[in-house]
């Protein structure tokens, strides 16, 4: 090194003539640092100070570019290192200031580090400070760092750090390196620029240990979170008393996690093993499992955050569950979920199941059979009976020849059920046959007036693909001695928060007497027919349709009672009037009619109304015929659908008036 030549030159000069000594070297290396191209100047007449400038100071994976060092070798030895920039993985550091104080009255030297720090992907700089007592033998004794603090506009993280190098002599010729570290934080808070990660009032301890072995680095860690809240998108953990233990091996470029255990008081214990490749940034192997965990805690902590906008995002659940998941090279190879005596209830009341038991295995290599059942349940207030079903699963497809779903006093029979996972989406199809369901029990379940008759029918084919459900063919319902047909049914995103339904309805031969007696509307005799075309429901509420209902032609009695006339008038709302032929006829209990009909073109919440025929300034709802007879006319063309529904609920509270001629 050139340093020796400079030293010899210095000694050859008269000491009285010297004011400083200049030294340089290509490199200086220590046990844990390397100094590249240092140049030192010794100020002989200035309190024995040594000023050193270098191209780079390397300490572990961190490097300081162009450091300036001021070494005081007098009665109060100290070292000050400053620079404009320090480089370290994942962080940017500017204006670092490292001060070492070797005061004789202290048992150990003191080091203070101050700098401005930020993560590479962040734009906010924070202040970092730590105060450490250095051991006499830095490579063998414990480093104790107190009063640590990182602070920026979003974060305040006080910490305490101890680091202990550990050396193991495998033989006289081989000494392995090791390290033990403890990091403690108290009442810390933080958040990042994206808002996806945050903590509040966090208090906890992290212990890490690693040592060099013949097959790489062996390491283990324990993380104890005692108090505070943590949000790590999409997961949220409230309060502490959580423990995470992990151990494994590192041999570049692979990190093997031989065992990781997460203990959550409100959930249970979850375990995992994995292998992660640092070069490819992928898991070559991953296994997660949990035994007898609390289903409610598992759902709230891990399942609900992943499905916030789906039909499964707002549930109340109870029970126990076992869970297993395995993947290789980022591809799933095995899964199993066992649920024991659980309950699931949608918070919006859309569905619910009690005493739910399920065994759901899946294996990429071997076909499996899944089974599921519940004691009771409901869908949209419609009770479901005890159900048990099985299906075969082969890789990404599920099939079952028949599935029976008891509903009230009938059942839905699904046949040729086939489902498959294709291009990140579920696709399935089935046929459906309905065992007759009594309208009496059906109407009672929905809180409707008691009805008679049955619902039955068949659906040739139902398909689901690209989040769209479609029904091919037409389904018929027997209702009020007539038939209601449903066709061209399409439901967009049926499992989402805002499903959208498209369909057509056709009504034929509906017995008016049967229907009006059911709803206590007053008496109307005859047959009713109608069509609802282009029906659209959004979140199960009508937003678009072209609907019309009217009495059918035929050789049957056509009578309407006084009370029915009043209720039809009330249904028409303000501007609707009933006109009697003669004043004294208002005392009659029933009247003859030729036609009764009403039309609604719904767009949003506004319904454009019309009747069986137009008149000046309005339309006819009831067209009278014979003696005595009555006409009911409407004069309001546009009405609110919301108001129309309200009138149906309070049909006798009308604001109509009887116009008597």
Secondary structure, 3 states (H helix, E strand, C coil): CHHHHHHHHHHHCCHHHCCEEEEECCEEECCCEEEECCEEEEECCCCCEEEEECCEEEECCEEEECCEEEEECCCCCEEEEECCEEEECCEEEEEEEEEEECCCCCCCEEEEEEEEEEECCCCCCEEEEEEEEECCCCCCCEEEEEEEEEECCCCEEEEEEEEEEEEEECCCCCEEEEEEEEEEEEEEEEECCCCCEEEEEEEEEEEEEEEEECCEEEEEEEEEEEEEEEEECCEEECCCCEEEEEEEEEECCEEEEEEEEEEECCCEEEEEEEEEECCCCEEEEEEEEEEEEEHHHHHHHHHHHHHCCECCCCEEEEEEEEEEEEEECCEEEEEEEEEEEEEEEECCCCEEEEEEEEEEEEECCCCEEEEEEECEEEECCEEECCEEEEEEEECCEEEEEEEEEEECCEEEEEEEEEEEEECCEEEEEEEEEEEEEEHHHHHHHCCCCCCCEEEEEEEEEEEEECCEEEEECEEEEEECCEEEEEEEEEEECCCECCCEEEEEEEEEEEEHHHHHHHCCCCCECCEEEEEEEEEEEECCEEEEEEEEEEECCCCCCCEEEHHHHHHHHHHHCCCEEEEECCHHHHHCCEEEEEEEEEEEEEECCEEEEECCEEECCEEEEEEECCCCEEEEEECCCEEEHHHHHHHHHCCCCCCCEEEEC
